[in-house]
Amino acid sequence: MAVALSNLFYGFEMTNYILNWRFVLLISPVFFLAVKSWTNALVMITSLMAMVHLVRRQAPVNPLPEQAVVGSDRWVIAALAMPLLAVCMGQLLRWEIYPPNFDAPLRLALCIPIFMALRRGWLASKNPKEPSLTVQWTLTILPIAMLVTLPVFHFSTSAFGNQRGTYFVDPLTFGSYTLMFSLLSLAALTHFWNDISIPRRLLSMMGIVVGMYMSVSTNSRSGWVNLPFFLLLWTFILL
């Protein structure tokens, strides 16, 4: 079983990571558009795990030069923290607290410990031959996510008129994400075509077609208007 999954995940050592948080993050995008509040829960749990990693002060894996870390990280951390600070200041000045306004800024702030832990090598593979999470996402996970999302999209009762979304994702957002996931998978498939097996190619192609179908089926501008432009860009850059 582990060998079969390793082949599917293009060199990912499943026996070593099946119970590892790295594996949880690897498969996390599968339910991104299929389960409500999935992203919120994932960000909160991952942020907590990152805090634990930072508190334990584990030795970093493949650490970056100290100067590079100090020089650039402060700007990234400030950018992640400023939206939450701005919302807090605005609400305090008006003496009016509206909790939903904290939703998106708080998610960004929770990414600060995740970013800091990643910069210290958290979740980095100790095997230099193992593909990165980004490669795994674009080659395998995003196509699977599109296939998992299809029945949710098909059976969702949408209240957006002639446009289609799901019960918790509006058509514009849904069309943008499905198109983006499909194009990322298409780019990865083109780049790694000669390095993966025929079943892997078929899985990627199925996910790409399904993702583009859902994007166009939303009847939103983010779905069908952008598709020819991105396909033209893919033709000139990747082929």
C-alpha positions, 0 to 999 in steps of 0.5 A: 500500500505504501509503495503504491501511494509513493508511486502516486505521490511521485517519490513521496516517502509515505512510510515515513510521513503517513502520520507526519504533519507534513503529510497532513499539509500535503493532502490539505488542499483536497477539501479546500473547495469541498468542505466549509471552513476547512481552510480556517480550521487548517490555518488555526491548527497549523499555526498552533503546531508551528508555535509548538515547533518554535517554542521547542527551538528545534534545530533548523533543517537547511537553515537560511543565512541569518542575515537573509532571515533578519533582513526580509522576514521583518517586512513579511511579518509586518505585512501579515500583522498590519491588516489585523492592527488596522482593523483593531485600531479602526474598531477601537476608534469608533467604539464599535466591535464587529467580530466578522471584520476580524476574520480575514486579518486574523487568518493572516496574523495566524500565518506569522508563526507558520512563516517563522517556523518554515523559515527555520526549516519546519516541514522540510524533507531530510531527503534531498531527492524527495520532491517539494510540497509544491511539486506534490501539490501541483502534480497530484493534490490539486487534480485530486482536489478538482475531482473531489470538488466536482460532485459538491459543485454538481449537487450544490443548490446555488442562489446566484441566479444564472451563475453557479457556485457551491453552498459556501463559495460564490461563483466568482471565487469558485471560478477563480480558484478552479481555474488557477488550480487547473492551470497550476496542474497544467504547468506542472504536468507540462514540466514533469511530463517525462518524469511521471508514469502514464497513470499519473499523467491521466490523473493530472489530465482528468483533474485539469479538464474537470477544473476547467469545466467547473470554472467555465460552468460557473458562468462568471467572468473569472471563469471563461473570460480569463481561460483563453488568455492563460492558455495562450500564455501557457502555449508561449511560455511552457511549450 
